[in-house]
């Protein structure tokens, strides 16, 4: 069985290999992802289902970048990933559109 990190990495690599764990890149479009906590299901004083939470950010200078849709389709295809698009922002100082997803992996 794959680990939670393998599921998230596979979702990114299905779209591109232009992805980094927690660090920005020098490119006109790239993903950055980072785990940031847990949201475990607890029962009978035990963690019966372990869930890792995190974010993925897409920075792109392409209008209507197809990577957005491709990434969402890839996450939808995984039975282990729950996600939502958290924000979309244009960053005038850099010219990037910044998409941010929140996800949880069982």
Secondary structure, 3 states (H helix, E strand, C coil): CCCHHHHHHHHHHCCCCCEEECCCCCCCEEEEEEEEEECCEEECCEEEECCEEEEEEEEECCCCCHHHHHHHHHHHHCCCEEEEEEEEEEECCCCEEEEEEEEEEC
